[in-house]
């Protein structure tokens, strides 16, 4: 520190010449960093002693001004440097050799001050649910389920934390360390508690079971059935719940036992690597299969006395349902094999009430406005047309028809303020009773009842927990809207349902609420320092305040949920700010209050006028959505980002919302890194279906003359899978768009596409075309088993895809990299491992050549080994009639059977016709 002492000594006359004081080291951190040995060099000059009294020296009176540690803790760093350190900065210029070190010491001291201020407000405890979530992610990133052994580690760490109560730092560190294995153990216990069977392969048979819920789907309907028997499966292999689709709506209601012939399939896996795992979501909902009914649905026992209400009306049918003759023809007199459990009875009773109220609300106004109004109250969205759903998504207001945080907050707020206003009307109640706490209790009861009535979906339950935590804070005289209450709600949800962390509902809802809390907590104030008095706003500002508030809250929610929306849905809605600003006032001021009043008047039969008003107020919302959807670029596609981008952006959001001091601005570093990774994420060149029924090929970079991505669809995968692929590459077209078939040469044996780099991608419909495709193409996808010695760089046949699931292929710099949905050795209850004798390497080299060269050098040896294959000559025999696969259809079990002689031309002569 001698240079510092010399700098101070050399500047001893500076106060006399310029009036600038020397450093006043009155902070403990800086006093520790600057040793007292420096005073030995200064000598007896007390002007540079950190124990000197500024008042004893007239020339040093200005040292009594605010210095480094006397400034407010929460002051901005820029303002501090500009005002508090102006004179010190001039002194530092006289000692350039020590300037970096002094500034580093000052930065460390400032950071310690900010961190100490956050710890004083117990903001560090907000990291507990974050670390708990890290344990959950650790568990679900395993290849196989683990046991709950780490829970013992967590218990020991918590015990040690309790034993070291006199050491706060050690206690905090041990508790934080315990959260990671605690999240791991909670996930393991959750899996052990929900050990439900799942169908291992498609099956057709007679299904008998109880209807738990009924949802309308256009002209048809979808049933949630608890099976009693199916296709002679033993009880230990029978799924607890299955989804059954009906092409034509029938007068069925929850709570009855039915019997029908059905075709059920295992829940579908992710359509692409990194996509949403629908099989995992269905498993945690205890849904072990889905399919469709192949015949009429016979009612075994209506249990009319148990339910006491009639079946709800179906679209296009009279209010009383079908006539008695039709119903009697479907009813059988045989008794059900077993009685339904009480949980199913309760769920069926609630579902019947929801269906009845849905029809009542939708019929009051009619049209799509009535259907949307009914969905806002009951959560039944089956009557909403697909076109209306597209409008709502494009306007960024699709969240209004999903009963979650917005609906629960509005419903609980209506209960709270109504009860509080009613109690305040009585002078005695207002003076002698805790009106606010009583209103909170009534709001908690009302919100719970609304959650149960709306179906108690996962998102609704999560929102209810958040509402109960915030209303419970009112009962203990704590702020209702605080980050600590949100942390408690997040911890409760993660302990109860750890798997919800992996879904978009948890991520987007908690991110949005955290952003709103940060927005509400603007204007950070130091403890003990009064708030600044603001002037009374004028008339214009008071009138514009609601619109500004709606726009600002929408912007914050869009920024907070944007990374998760891009990760899960690969879509951005630039006009969502306008849509929410124009639609939410109708929803908040008219629609939701009318919903609460209408539900209260329903038992009295006086609810029809209220539902009419609610439907009328929904019409402007749909009009706004329609106009925004018609605007060009209302929906922007974004290619699927990599996990690194999501991790960085999530870390930035968490860091920003947890800290309250300027430490939060350090989140800019991971945010910028996430944006860079988002732009640098590679786009897959080939996406293959998990059953080999088709593939999507990106022919090259750029767009065509009409501004569309240059992609080509091969085969006949399900429309849902195709749309998932298109979203992953940033394309907003639908699966039915005919332009997706351009660029492919197809014949009855399959299709082939040549990319811009000369590489060829082939899809083989029949097995006899695999020999030619293996010799001519770099990538081959087929629903059949590949022949041995296939020369393609990447061969994805039925056996490989069955073991590893859907795949995405990256063709870059002469190498093919394959990413699969399942990792090697992965074995989970919802995707059990399948034995396989062949697994392609993850990375193989290829040499793309021109199609003409490939055709000349094609090796067709071995094609004649297959029966009925003509290697040359005109077409012989009859071309087969291929039908398009259904969305939920699996590949045929006998796909490898020998095909009759077709005499089809070789692939080199394929035409531009699309696959039929």
N, C-alpha and C positions, 0 to 999 in steps of 0.2 A: 504493500500500500504506500510505499515511499513516493511513487509518482503522484498519487492522489494528494499526499501531504504537501508535496511541492506545489502542486496546482493550487491547493488551498492557500499555501503561504504566499505564492506569487500573486494571488488575487486578493491579498489581504487589504490592499488599498482600494479594491474595486468598490466597496460601499461608499467610500469618500468621493470617488470620482464620478460614479454613475448612479449611486443610490441603489444598486442591485445587491441584495444580501447574499451571503454564502449559504450553503446547504444547511438546513435545520433538520438534522437527523433525529426527529422525535418519534420515529416508528420502531418498534421492537425488531421487525424483520430486517430493516436496513441497518439498524444499529448492530445487529449480529453480523451482517455482511461486511461492514466497514469496521475493522478492528480499532480498538482504542489505542493501539500502539502508534497510530498516526499522530496522536497528540504529542508524542515525544519529539517528533520532527518539528512540530509547530512551536514547541516550547511553552512558555507561560501565557501565550496569547489565548485568552479565554474566548475570543470571538469565534473560534472554530471548535470549541468544546461542545459535545452534545449534551452537557449538563449545565451549560451557561444559561443564565437568566437574561433574556433579551431586554427586560426592563431596566437592567443595571447599566446598560450602555446606551447613551442617547443616540449614538450613530447606528444602533442595531434595533431601534424600536419597530422597524417594519418587519422584524422576524415574528412579531406577534400575529401577523396576518396568517390566513389559512395556508398551511403547508401541505406536505404529502399526505399526512395521516389525519389532518383535521378537516379535509374536504369530505363531503358526503360520500358514503361508501358506494352508492349506486350512481354517482355522476358518470357521465360518458367519458371515455378515455380521450376522445378528441378535445372536448371542452376542458378537461383537466390539463392536457398538455398545452393548450392555447393560453389558459388563464393562470393556472397555479404554477406552471413550470417555465414561465417566460423568462424570468430572471435567472433561474437555474440553467436554462438552455444557453444563455449568453456566457455563463461561467464555464459550461462544458466545452464551449468552443475554444477556451483557452487551454484545455487539456485534451487534445484530440486523441492521444494515445489511449486514454482511459474512457473515452466516450462510449464505445460498445459495451464495456463491462458495466458501467454505471447504468446505462439504459436497460441492460439485461436484469440488473438487480432491481431496478424500479419496476420493470414488467413483472418479475416474479413476485414482488411485494404486492403489486396491484392484483395479480391473479389470486394470491393467497387471501387478500381482502375480499374479493368477490366470492371465492369459494367458502370462506368463513361466513359470509352473509347468507349464502344459500343453505349452509348447514344449520345456521341459527333458525331458519324457517323450516327445517326438517325436509328439505327438498331431496336429500340423498336417499330417503326411504322410498322415493318414487322409482328407484332402480330395482326394487325387489321383484315386481311383476315382470320387468324386462329380463332379469336374470332367470326367473322361473320359466319364461317363454324360451330362453336359450336352451334350457334343459329339455323342453318339449321338442324343439327342433332337433336337438341332438338325438333324441329317441327315434323320431320318425325318419331320420336320415340313415338309420341302420338298415342292414340287409334283411335281418330277421328280427322278430319281436324279442325283446329282452325281459329279464325278470325285474322284480322290485327290489333287488339287492341294494342299489344306491340309496334307497330310503333309509337304510341303517346309517349310511355315511351322513345323510342330512340330519338325522336325529342326534348323532354324536356331535356334529358341528353346532347344532343349536344348544345342546347341553353345555358344551364348552363356552359358548357365547354367554349363557346364563351364569356360568361360574366366574366369568371375567367381567362382571358388571362394573367394577371400579376402573376398568380400562375401556372407555367408550370406543376408541379406535379399533381395538381388538374385537370388541363385541360386534361392531358394525361390519368388520371384515369377515368374521366367521358367519354371521347371519347371511351376508351376501354370498359367501361361498356355498352355504347350505342350499340356496335357492336353486342352483343348477341341478344337483342330484334330486332335489325335491320335485322339480318339473319332470325329470326323467321317471321317477317313481310313480308320479301321478298318471303319467301316460301308460305305464305298464299295468297299473291297477285298473285303469279304464278299459284296456283291452281284455284283461282277465274277467271283468264284470260283464262285458258285452260279447261273450263268446257265442256268436250266432252262426248257424250253418248258412252256406252259400251254395247255390247250384254250381256244379263243376262243368256241366256241358248242357247244350240245349236238350230239352225233353218235351215230349208230347204225351198227354194223358188226361185223365179225368181229375179235375180240381174241385175239391169241396172245402168250403171255408166260410168264415164270417166276413161280411163287409164292414170295414172299420170307417171308411170315408169314401165319399163320392165327389168327383170333380167333373164338371162339364167341359168338353173340348169340342167346340163347334157343333157339328152334327152328331158327334159321338160323346163318349164319356170315358173316364178313367177311374177304376176302382182300386182301393187299397184293401187287400184281402188278407186275413189271417188264416192260412190254410190249415185244415184238419187232416187232409190226405191229398196226395198228388202222385200219380204215375207209379204207384206201388213203392214209393220211397220209404225206407224205414224212418221211424219218428226222429231218430237222432240226426238224420240228414235233411229233415224237412225245414225249409226256411220259416222264420217266424212271421214275416210279412212279404207279400209280393204285390207288384203293380200289374193290373190287368186292364188292357185297353179294349174298348168296344167300338166298332165302326159305326153302329147305329145306337143312339140313346135309347135306353129302356127304362121303364118306371121302377127303378131300383133305389133303395135308400139304405143308409147305414143301419146296422143292427140285425140284419137278416142273414140266414145261412143260405148259400147258393151252391149250385153244382153245374159245371160246364166242362166241355172239352177245351183245353187250352194248350198253347205252345209257349213255354217259358224258357228264357235264356239267362245266363249269368249277367249281372250288372256290367255295363261296358267299362272298359278301362279308358285311360286317357287317349285321346285321338292322336296325340303327338308327344314327343318327349318334352317335358316341362309344362305340359298342359294340365288342366284341372282333372283330378282323378275322381271320376264319378263313381267308380266301384268302391273307393274308400268312403266317400260320402254316404253311399247307400248302405254300406256295412254298419256304419255308426248309427244309422237310422233303423237298423235291423231289417233292412229290405234285402232279401237274398235272391231275388229274381224278378224279372219283368218280361212281359209278353202280351199276347192278345188272345181273345176268345175265338174259338173256331166254330162255334155253334151257338144255339140259344142258351140263355142263362135261366136255369130252373130254380125257383125259390122253394126251398125245403121247408122253411118255417119262418113265418113273418114276425112272430112274437109281438103281435099287435098290442096286447095288454101291457107288455113291458115298456113299449115306447110311447104309445098313446097319441101318436100324431100320424097324419097321412104323409105319403111320399110327396116330395116337392115336385112341382110341375117341371117338365122337360121342354126344351125349346121346340116349338112347332107342335106341341101337344096341348090338348085342353087342360084347363086348370085342375080338373079332377083326375088327370092321368088318362090311361087307356080304359076302354070299356071293360066291363066285368068279364066278358067272355075271353078277351085277350089275356087278362090277368089270371083267370082260372086255368087257361091252357098252359101257363108257365109255372103254376104252383103244383107241388107234389105234397102228398099228405104224410110222407114218411118223416119221422122225427129226426132231429139232428143227432149225430153220433154223440156229441158232448155239449155241455152248456158253455156259453161264452163267459170268459172271466169278467170280473166287475170292471176292470180297466177298459176292456173293449166296449162294454155296455156304456160306460160313461163317455168314452170317446165318440161312440155312435150317437148317443143322445145329443151331445154338443154339435156334432156334424149335421144332424137333422135340423136343429134349430138354426144353424148357420145357413143351410140351404133354403129353408123357409123364408128367412129374413132377406137373403139375397134376391130371391124371386120377388119379394114384396117391394124392395127398394128399386130394383131394375124396372119393374112394371109401373111404378108411380110416374116416372118421366119418360121412360122408354129410350130406345136407341143406344148408341154407344155411351152417351153421357150417363144414362141410367146404369149401364154395366160398370162403368168406372166408379160411379158413386157407390154402388154395391160393393165393389172390391175395396174401396177405402174403409168400409165399415167391417166387413166380414172376412176379407182376405181371399174370397173366392173370385179368381180371375178368369174362369173358363168362358164367360160370356163376352170377354173383350176380344175383338177381332184382331187378326195379325197386323192389319194395316194400322190400327190404332196403336198397337205396341210399337210399331216402327216410328210413328209420330212422336210418341212419348220419349223414346230413346233418343231420337235426333234432337229433341228440345232439351235433353238433359234432365227431365222430370219423371223418368220412369220409376224413380224411387218412391213416388207418392202412392203407388198402388201396391207396394210391398209393405205390409204392416211391420214397422221396425221402429227406429228411434224417433223419427218425426211424428208418427202417429201416437206413440206412447207418451211423448212429451206433451203434445197438444191435449191428449185425453186426460193425462194426470194434471196438467195445468188447469183444464176446465173444472175438474173435480175440486182442485185445491182452491181456486179463486171463487167458485160458486159456494162452496162450504164456508169459506172465510167471510164472504159478503153476507151470506144468510145469517151467520152468527153475529156479525157486526151490527145487524139491524136491531138486535136486542141490547139495550144499554146495560142490563145486568150481566149478560154473557160477555160483552165487551170489557167490562170492568172487573169481573171476578173469575173468568175462565181464560186459560191459555188458548185463545182462538187460533193462533197460528199453528200450534202443535196439534190441535184437534183437526184442523183442516188438513194437515199433513197426513194424519192417520187415515182420514176418510179418502184422501187422494191415493194413498198406498193400497187401500182396499179396492177402490175403483179401478186402478191400473192393473191390479192382479186379476180382477174379474174380467176386464177387457182382454188381457193376455190369454186367459183360458178360453174365452168365447171365440177369439180370433183363430184358434187352432193351436196355440202354444208352439209355434214354429221356433226353430233355433234362433233366428234373428230376433223374434219377438221376446223370447225368454232372456236373451242377452240384454235387450233394451230394458226389460222389466228390472233386471238386477241393477242396472245403472240408475234407474229411477228410484228404486227402493233405497239405494245407498245415499242418494242425494236428499230424498225426503227424510231418511233416518238422521241425516246430519242436522236437520231442523229440530228434531226431537231432543238432541243433546246440545242445542245452541251453538252449532257450528255452521260455517258458510255452506250453503247447499251446493253452489257451483264452484268446486275447487278441484285442483288436480289430485289431491289426496283422496277425495271420494271416487274419482275416476280410477285411481290405482286400486282402491279396495274392490270396486266393481270388476276390474280386469282380473284381479287375483281370484275372486270368487268364480268367475266364468272359467278361468283356466283350470282351477282345481276341479270343477264339476265337469267340464268338457274340454280337455286339453287339445283335442283334435280341431276345435274351432279356430285355433290360431292359424291353421294352414288355409282357411277359406277366406274368400273376399269379404264376407259379412263382418267378421270380427275385425279385420284389418281396417276396412273403410269406416265402420261405425266409430271405433275408438279413435282413429286418426281425426275424423271430422269433429268429434266432441272435444278432443284435446286442442284442436285449432281454435274452436269457438271459446274455450276457456282462456286461452292465451289472448284472444282478441278482447274478451271481457275484462281481462286483467291488465289492460293497457294503462300507461301512466304509472310506472313503478315508483313507489315512494319509500324512502328510508324510514324504518321504525322510529317514532318519535318526532318525525318531521311532518308538519301539516301539509295537506294538499294545496296546490295552487288554486286560488279562486279564479274561476272563469267568468267572463262577462255573460250577461243574460243574452241568449240568442234572439235574433229578430224573428219576424213572422215568416220570412222566406226560409230561413234555416230550420225553423220548427216544422214547416210543411215538408221540406225536403228530407228531414231526418229519417222518417220511416223508409223512404226509398233508398237512401244511402245505407241504412242499416241492412236492408235486405240484400242489396248489391254487395256490400262488404262481407257479410256472412257467407253469401254464396261463393265469392271469390276465395275466401279462406278455406271453405270446404273443398272447393275444386283443387286448390293447391295441396291440401293435406291428403286428399284421396287420389290425386292424379297418378302417383307411381303405382298404386295397387290396381287402379283401373286399367292402366296400360299393361300391367303384367297379366291380369286375368282376362281382359276383354279386348286388348289391342285396339282400342278405339278412343278417340278424343272428340269431345263435343264443344267446339269453340263457341257456339251460341248458347251454351247451357246457362251462362250468366244472365242472358236476356230472358230465357225461358223461365228460370226460377224467379227472377225479379217480377215477372208479369203474372206468374201462376200462383206463387205462394201467398200473396195477399188474399186471393179468393179462397184458397184452402184454409188459411189461418183464421180469417174473419167470418166466413160464411159456412164453408163445407163442414169443417170439424165441429164447430158449435152446433150446427144442425144435426150432425150425427149423434152427439151426446143427447140432445133433446129428443131426437127421434127414438133412440133406444129406450129412453125413460118413458116415452108415451106409448111404446108398442104394446105393453100388457093392457092398456086401456083402449086400444084400437083407435087412437087419435093421432097416429103417426103419419098418415098418408100426406097431409099438407106439408109436413116437414120434409119428407122425402122428395116431394115435388120441388120445393125450394132448393134442396140440395142438388137435385139433378139440373135445375136451371143454372145454379152457380158453377156447375161443372162444365157446361157448354163453353164458356169463354176459355177455360183451361184447354179444352180440346182444340178450339179454334187457334189459339196461340201455338199449340204444338204442331198443328197442321201447317200453319204458315211458316214456322221455322223449319220444319222438315222439307218444305218445298224450296227453301233457300239453297243455292249452290254452296257446296263445301260445309254443309251443316254437320256432317260426320267426316272425320279425318281418320284414316287408317294409319296405324303405327305398327311396324314389325315387332314381333315378340322380342323383348329384351332378354338379356342373360341374367342369371341369378346374381352376378356381381353388381349390376346396376341397381337391382331391387335392394340388395343388402346395403349399399352405400346410401341410397335415398331414404331407406327406412331408418338407418342410423342417424341421418341428418334430422329427420322429423323428431325422433325420440330425444335427441340431444337438445334440440331447440325448445321443445315443450316442457322439458323437465327443469332446466335451469331458468332462473328468473333474473339474474344479473346479466351484464354484458357477456358473460361466458357463453351464452346461448349462440352468439354470433360465430363461434368456432364451428358451428354446423355448416357454414358455407363451404368448408374444405371437402367433407364427404359429399355434399350436394353437388359441387362442381365435378367431383370424380364420378358420381353416379350419372350425371348428364353426359360426360365424355364416354363412359361405358355404354350408355344407352344409344349413342350415335354410332359407336364402333361395333355393336352387336352384329355378328354375321347372320345372314339369311340362309336358311336351308335351300339347297338346290333341288332335292327330291324329298317328298313326303310320302311314305308308304302306309297303306292301311294295315291294321293288325291282323286281318284275315286274308290279305293279299288280293282283295277285290278291286283294287285300283291304286293310283298314285297321282300326285300332283308334281309337275315338273316346271321349274323356273328355267326358261330357255336362255335368258341372258339379262344383263342389267338394262336399265332404262325402261321406257314405255313405248307403246305403239303410237300410230298416228292419232288415235282417239284418246290418248292419255291413259290407257289401261296398262297394267303390268303385263309383261310378256310371260304368262303362265299357261300351261296346257294340262287338262284333266284327262287321265287315262282310266279306262275301266268304268265300273259302276258302284263306287262306294256310296254309303248313305249320305243323304243331303246334309245331315248334321255334321258328319265328319268332314265333308268338303268345305263347309262354311268355317269350321275350326281351322282347317289348313289355310284358307284364304285370309283369315284374320291374322294368322301367324306370319304371313309374308307381307301384311299391310294392304291387302286387297279387300275392298268393301262390296264386291259383287256377290250375288246369290248363287247357290248351287245350280239353279236352273238357267243361268245365263248361257246362251248358246255360244258366245265368244270363247268360252273356256275350252271348247273342243277344237279350236283352230290350232294349226301347227302340227297335228298328229296324222300319221298314215295308218289306217286301220283296215283289217279284214276280219272275217269270223274267227280267226285264231288269236287275235290280239292287236296291239298297237305299238308303234315305235315313234320316238321323237328325237330329233337331232338338235343338240344345243349349239349355241354360237361358237363354242370352243371346239366343235367337231365331235364331242362325246355323244353317245347314243344311250337312250333310256328306253327299255322295252317292258311292256306288260303282256304276259302270256296268259291268254284265257284258257287255252288247252295245253295239256302236257306235251303233246307231240310237237309243239312249236318251241319247246325249251332248248332243244339242241341247236337250232338255228340262231335263237336269241343269245344263247351263251357264247356263240362264236362271233356274233356281230355287235353286241351291245356291251357297254361298260357296266350298266346297272340293269338288273333283271328283277322284276317283281312278279310273283305268280301265286295263285291259291293252290298250286299243286307242288308235289315234292320234286326237287331238282334232281337231274341225273348226276351221277358221280363224274367228277372231273370237269365241272362247268368252268369255262374259261373267263367268265365275267369277273370284273374286279369286285363287284358286290352282288351277291345272289341272295335275295330275300324270298324264300319259298315258304310253303305252308308250315313246315316243321320249325323253321327258324323263327318265324313270326309268332307261332303259338307259344314258343318258349320265351321270347324277348319282347313281344308286344310290338306296337307301332314303332316305326323308325323314321329318322330324318338323316339325310345324307348330305354331306358338304364336299363338293368337288372343287378343290383348290390346289393349284401348283402341282398338278400331276398326282395328287393323292386323294383318296376317298376316305373320309372319316364318317363313321356310322355311330349315331347316338340312338339308344333304345329307351323305351319306356321303363323296362325292367332291367336292372343290373344283373350281372351274372351271380347266381347264388341267392338272389332276392326271393324271399318267401314270407308273405304276409297272409293273414286270414282271408282278405278280400281278393288277393291275387296269388293263390298257391302256386308254387313252382311246379313246372311240368318237365318230366325227364326228356332229354333230347340227346341224340348221338352226334349231333353236328352243330357247331357254332362258328359263324364266320369271324374272321379277325376284325377288330375295330378299325383298322386302318390298312388299306391296300393301295398299291400304286396302279395307275392305269395310264395308257398312252392314247389319248383321243386322236382319232384319225378321221378323215373324210368318209362320208357314207359310201362313196363309190369304191374306195380302197377296201373298206370293210366288206362290201358285198363281193368283191372279187376274191378276197381271201377267206371267205366263209367256209368253214369246215362242216359239212353236212354228214359226215360219217357218223353212223350210229342212229340216224333218224329212222332208217328202215328197221331197226330193232324193235320199234313200237309197232304193234299190230295195226294194219289198216292205214298206214301213212304212205302217201304218194309223194316222193321227193321232186317230181317234175311232171309235166304233162298237164293237160287241161283238167278242169274241175270234173270230178266224178262223184256220183252219189248225190244226196240231197243235203243242202245246207241246213244245219240245225236251227231251230227257233229258240233264241235266247230271250229270257225275260229278265227285266231289271230287278235286282235284289231289293227286298224291303229294307227299311232303315234298321230294323232290329234283327235281320236275318244273318245267320252264321253261314260259313262255307259248308257245302255238302260234305257229309261224312265219307262218301265214296268218290271224292274228287279225283282220286288217282286211277279210277277204273278206266279201262281202255275205251277209247272213243271209236265210233264207226268211221269208216272211210269217208272223208269229206272231199279229198282231192283239191284242197284250197291252194291258191297260188302262193309262192314264197313271199316273205315279208318285203323283199325289195320291190315288189309290184303292188304294195298296198296303196289304196286310194286315199283321198282326203275325207272319205265318208266317216262320220262319227260312229262309234260303237252303238249298235241298237240297244 
